[in-house]
Amino acid sequence: MLRMVLYSVVQAVLMCSAQSLFKMAAVKMGDFSWTWAFFRDGIFTNWWLLASGICGLVGLLEWMYMLRVFPFSQVYPLTSLSFLLGMVVAVVFFHETVVWQQWLGVILILAGCGLIVK
């Protein structure tokens, strides 16, 4: 059980990192256009995008392992840990305002995860 939770935390961190890096890559890209300059400068040399892809790929491979080893009915709800990580990243790195209702929603989701894992 502890092993499943640890794998879930690592997988949630990887997927949250992938999405956060993807957001940073999207901001760095600038306005979209069908020009070589956009693809050259905005996509092909965007290291944030590469880092996002690497985190996403490793997270996907870990997810495949988890689905093979652990019961789906327990491991799938644990992906909700990414909601908590996403909120923390939004506040700490993107300086977004998160209202108390959003925090309450995340707490309720995590409480549900705890009940499912028990």
C-alpha positions as CSV (number, residue, x, y, z in Angstrom):
1,M,0.0,0.0,0.0
2,L,2.7,2.5,0.9
3,R,4.6,1.5,-2.3
4,M,1.5,2.3,-4.3
5,V,1.1,5.7,-2.6
6,L,4.8,6.5,-3.2
7,Y,4.6,5.6,-6.9
8,S,1.5,7.8,-7.1
9,V,3.2,10.8,-5.5
10,V,6.1,10.5,-7.9
11,Q,3.8,10.1,-10.9
12,A,1.8,13.1,-9.8
13,V,4.9,15.2,-9.5
14,L,6.1,14.1,-12.9
15,M,2.8,14.9,-14.6
16,C,2.4,18.2,-12.7
17,S,6.0,19.1,-13.7
18,A,5.2,18.3,-17.3
19,Q,2.1,20.5,-17.4
20,S,3.9,23.3,-15.6
21,L,6.8,23.2,-18.0
22,F,4.4,23.1,-20.9
23,K,2.7,26.3,-19.6
24,M,6.2,27.9,-19.5
25,A,6.9,26.7,-23.0
26,A,3.6,28.0,-24.3
27,V,4.3,31.5,-22.8
28,K,7.8,31.5,-24.3
29,M,6.4,30.6,-27.8
30,G,4.7,33.9,-28.3
31,D,1.9,34.3,-30.9
32,F,1.2,31.4,-33.2
33,S,2.0,31.7,-36.9
34,W,2.6,29.3,-39.7
35,T,6.1,30.6,-40.3
36,W,9.5,28.9,-40.2
37,A,10.6,31.5,-37.6
38,F,7.8,30.5,-35.2
39,F,8.7,26.8,-35.4
40,R,12.4,27.4,-35.3
41,D,12.4,29.9,-32.4
42,G,9.2,29.0,-30.6
43,I,9.1,25.2,-30.8
44,F,12.3,23.5,-32.0
45,T,14.6,25.4,-29.7
46,N,12.2,25.7,-26.8
47,W,13.9,23.8,-23.9
48,W,10.9,24.2,-21.7
49,L,8.9,22.2,-24.2
50,L,11.6,19.5,-24.3
51,A,11.7,19.2,-20.5
52,S,7.9,19.0,-20.5
53,G,8.0,16.1,-23.0
54,I,10.6,14.3,-21.0
55,C,8.7,14.6,-17.7
56,G,5.5,13.6,-19.5
57,L,7.1,10.5,-21.0
58,V,8.7,9.3,-17.8
59,G,5.3,9.9,-16.0
60,L,3.5,7.9,-18.7
61,L,6.0,5.0,-18.4
62,E,5.6,5.0,-14.6
63,W,1.8,5.1,-15.0
64,M,1.9,2.1,-17.3
65,Y,3.9,0.2,-14.6
66,M,1.5,1.3,-11.9
67,L,-1.5,0.0,-14.0
68,R,0.2,-3.3,-14.5
69,V,1.1,-3.8,-10.8
70,F,-1.6,-2.2,-8.7
71,P,-5.4,-2.5,-8.7
72,F,-6.9,0.1,-11.1
73,S,-9.7,0.9,-8.7
74,Q,-7.2,2.1,-6.1
75,V,-4.4,3.6,-8.3
76,Y,-6.6,5.7,-10.6
77,P,-8.1,7.9,-7.9
78,L,-4.6,8.6,-6.6
79,T,-4.0,10.6,-9.8
80,S,-6.0,13.3,-8.0
81,L,-2.9,14.1,-6.0
82,S,-1.9,16.2,-9.0
83,F,-4.7,18.6,-8.1
84,L,-3.0,19.5,-4.9
85,L,0.4,19.8,-6.6
86,G,-1.1,21.9,-9.4
87,M,-2.6,24.4,-6.8
88,V,0.8,24.7,-5.0
89,V,2.6,25.3,-8.3
90,A,0.0,27.9,-9.4
91,V,0.6,29.8,-6.2
92,V,4.4,29.4,-5.8
93,F,5.6,29.6,-9.4
94,F,2.9,31.4,-11.3
95,H,1.8,33.7,-8.5
96,E,-1.8,33.0,-9.1
97,T,-4.5,33.7,-6.5
98,V,-6.3,30.6,-5.2
99,V,-9.4,31.2,-3.2
100,W,-10.5,29.2,-0.2
101,Q,-13.2,27.4,-2.1
102,Q,-10.6,25.9,-4.4
103,W,-8.5,24.8,-1.4
104,L,-11.6,23.2,0.1
105,G,-12.3,21.4,-3.1
106,V,-8.8,19.9,-3.2
107,I,-9.0,18.9,0.5
108,L,-12.3,17.1,-0.2
109,I,-10.8,15.3,-3.3
110,L,-7.8,14.2,-1.2
111,A,-10.1,13.0,1.6
112,G,-11.9,10.9,-1.0
113,C,-8.6,9.5,-2.2
114,G,-7.8,8.5,1.4
115,L,-11.1,6.7,1.7
116,I,-10.5,4.8,-1.6
117,V,-7.0,3.7,-0.6
118,K,-8.1,2.4,2.8
